[in-house]
């Protein structure tokens, strides 16, 4: 759907659209190297986006505000990506 990166303060904004005949299950996937800055692998955390934030068309009608995320608190859900 869409990709993006954070700015120097860790902020980001992202918007995507997709044409589907069935329902979509969008996720916010975060790839990071917290606690592993020198390794080649990234940790991957995923957050599901609730259906109430999915709208028809390319212009969103409601915005999903992630707020402040502490990546350390997501570590129990992290997987590794070494590609």
Backbone as a ProteinNet text record, in pm:
[ID]
protein_1_A
[PRIMARY]
XXXXXXXXXXXXXXXXXXXXXXXXXXXXXXXXXXXXXXXXXXXXXXXXXXXXXXXXXXXXXXXXXXXXXXXXXXXXXXXXXXX
[TERTIARY]
80.9	0	85.3	172.1	256.2	375.2	481.8	602	646	720.1	773.1	880.4	945.6	1046.1	1018.7	1078.6	1061.5	1155.3	1121.4	1213.1	1314.2	1399.2	1504.8	1448.9	1322.8	1258.8	1176.4	1174.2	1098.5	952.7	914.8	775.9	756.1	633.7	602.5	454.8	424.3	287.1	284.3	184.6	178.1	31.8	8.8	-126.6	-117.8	-207.9	-206	-345.9	-353.4	-483.2	-463.9	-572.4	-566.7	-703.7	-705	-831.2	-847.1	-954.3	-981.1	-1129	-1159.4	-1298.6	-1345.5	-1250.9	-1282.7	-1229.7	-1251.9	-1203.5	-1051.3	-990.9	-846.3	-815.8	-698.2	-652.3	-519.3	-522.5	-396.5	-324.5	-192.6	-106.2	-1.6	42.3	158.4	274.3	372.4	489.5	606.9	671.9	784.3	909.4	1007.9	1136.9	1235.6	1301.7	1392.8	1512.2	1614.5	1735.8	1761.6	1658.7	1676.2	1742.4	1841.4	1918.1	1998.2	2009.8	2085.4	2136.5	2189.1	2227.4	2335.8	2423.1	2534.4	2503.7	2400	2367.4	2304.5	2298.6	2239.1	2088.8	2039	1896.6	1816.6	1694.7	1600.2	1498.5	1448.8	1334	1211	1106.7	984.5	867.5	800.8	680	563.3	447.6	329	213.9	143.5	22.9	-92.4	-200	-316.8	-392.5	-444.8	-524	-670.9	-746.8	-887.7	-971	-1076.5	-1164.6	-1222.7	-1241.7	-1302.4	-1215.4	-1086.3	-996.3	-983.3	-1059.1	-1057.6	-1175.8	-1149.2	-1257	-1251.5	-1362.7	-1366.5	-1307.3	-1240.5	-1179.4	-1038.1	-975.2	-835.3	-818.2	-926.4	-917.5	-971.9	-887.1	-933.9	-1039.3	-1133.3	-1235.6	-1205.3	-1114.9	-1075.1	-927.2	-853	-708.9	-673.6	-576.7	-525	-401.8	-409.2	-297.7	-226.9	-105.8	-29.1	13.2	32.3	79.4	227.7	272.2	411.9	425.4	516.1	540.6	675.8	679.4	805.4	835.5	931.6	959.3	1002.8	1063.1	1104.2	982.9	870	749.5	687.3	719.6	668.5	756.4	868.8	968.6	915.9	815.3	762.6	691.4	650.2	581.2	674.9	797.6	891.4	928.8	950.4	1013.8	1140.1	1225.4	1348.3	1336.7	1397.2	1403.7	1548.9	1613	1756.2	1780.2	1681.3	1697	1762.6
-118.8	0	125.3	140	259.7	231.2	305.3	295.4	434.9	445.2	574.2	556.2	663.4	662	778.3	770.1	876.9	992.6	1109.2	1222.5	1213.5	1312.1	1307.4	1306	1343.9	1341.3	1214.8	1126.9	1002.9	1014.8	1125.8	1146.2	1094.9	1054	1010.9	1031.7	1037	1041.8	953.9	870.4	779.4	761.3	747.6	728.9	633.1	538.7	443.4	414	357.8	315.8	185.5	111.7	-19.1	-49	-108.7	-152.5	-300.7	-334.8	-473.4	-503.1	-625.6	-669.7	-718.6	-758.8	-805.7	-704.3	-730.4	-638.7	-645.4	-537.6	-534.8	-537.9	-583.8	-590.6	-516.8	-383.7	-308.9	-318.4	-312.3	-314.4	-206	-155.5	-67.9	-155.7	-172.9	-255.3	-162.9	-183	-98.9	-185.1	-147	-215.3	-126.8	-182.2	-101.2	-183.9	-113.8	-178.3	-143.1	-111.7	-81.9	-201.5	-176.9	-280	-368.6	-332.5	-412.5	-322.3	-206.4	-105.9	-154.3	-242.4	-286.3	-411.8	-485	-608.7	-581.8	-685.6	-667.8	-693.6	-751.9	-784.2	-669.4	-655.2	-558.3	-633.3	-568.4	-620.4	-565.9	-646.6	-604.8	-614.1	-502.3	-498.1	-462.7	-519.8	-492.9	-447.9	-347.2	-299.5	-309	-374.4	-381.9	-250.2	-209.5	-87.3	-128	-76.9	-114.7	-74.5	-150.8	-126.7	14.3	74.6	208.5	314.5	283.2	377.3	350.1	254.9	222.3	292.7	367.1	439.3	410.4	427.6	408.3	529.9	506.6	616.2	644.3	742.7	773.7	877.7	943.5	1046.8	989.5	980.5	922.2	1009.9	944	1017.4	1019.5	933.2	927.1	890.2	949.8	926.9	839.2	749.3	661	727.2	768.7	834.9	732.5	695.9	597.5	653.5	784.2	845.2	818.7	814.3	783.3	633.8	571.8	428.6	406.9	323.5	280.2	144.5	141.9	18	-94.2	-59.6	-161	-238.2	-170.1	-236.6	-330	-312.5	-400.6	-522.9	-531.3	-634.8	-776.3	-797.8	-933.2	-980.7	-887.1	-921.1	-917.4	-871.1	-853.7	-986.1	-980.4	-1089	-1030.4	-1114.4	-1064.9	-1070.9	-973.1	-967.9	-944.3	-1045.4	-1036.8	-1029.5	-990.3	-980.2	-851.5
0	0	0	102.3	110.4	200.6	180.1	262.4	300.2	409	450.3	555.6	590.3	695.9	790.6	907.4	1005.3	975	1028.8	1018.1	1132.5	1147.4	1249.3	1391.3	1408.1	1539.9	1562.1	1464.1	1476	1434.5	1377.2	1334.1	1191.4	1163	1027.1	998.1	871.9	823	699	689.3	575.8	535.4	406.4	354.6	237.7	230.9	121.3	72.3	-45.6	-98.5	-174.4	-184.8	-249	-308.7	-426.4	-486.7	-456.7	-389	-351.9	-369.9	-405.3	-411.8	-275.6	-192	-57.3	43.1	170	272.9	282.1	327.2	345.8	495.1	529.9	668.4	679.4	675.8	677.7	811.9	803.9	921.4	906.4	1019.3	1022.6	1066	978.6	1010.7	1035.1	1147.3	1187.7	1189.5	1109.7	1106.7	1181.2	1281.7	1362.3	1408.3	1453.9	1503.7	1649.9	1724.7	1866.8	1935.1	2015.5	2087	1992.8	1865	1768.3	1656.4	1690.9	1591.2	1495.2	1539.8	1455.2	1374	1409.8	1339.1	1204.1	1119.8	987.5	989.3	1095.7	1104.2	1165.1	1118.1	1174.1	1258.6	1361	1433.4	1362.5	1355.8	1287.4	1384.5	1405.5	1487.9	1396.9	1422.5	1341	1429.5	1382.6	1449.7	1351.1	1390.6	1303.5	1309	1195.7	1187.7	1185.5	1280.3	1296.5	1174.8	1150.7	1035.9	1033.9	1149.7	1153.8	1086.2	1061.1	994.6	845.1	794.9	652.4	587.1	482.1	413.7	264.4	198.5	53.8	-15.4	-127	-201.8	-153.4	-213.9	-183.1	-73.6	-33.8	69.4	200.2	304.3	430.9	498.2	565.8	639.9	789.1	834.4	974.9	979.2	1071.6	1079.1	1198.1	1178.4	1282.5	1341.8	1466.4	1534.5	1621.8	1583.6	1658.4	1793.4	1800.1	1924.4	1942.8	2065.9	2096.9	2120.2	2047.7	2063.8	2128.8	2228.1	2288.1	2225.7	2133.4	2060.6	2153.4	2262.6	2359.5	2412	2427.8	2479.4	2376.2	2249.8	2144.9	2124.6	2194.6	2166	2184	2268	2284.4	2157.7	2073	1948.9	1828.3	1847.5	1736.1	1671.3	1541.5	1468.6	1406.5	1349.2	1286.6	1135.7	1069.4	923.8	886.5	829.5	796.8	646.3	568.8	422.6	383.6
[MASK]
+++++++++++++++++++++++++++++++++++++++++++++++++++++++++++++++++++++++++++++++++++

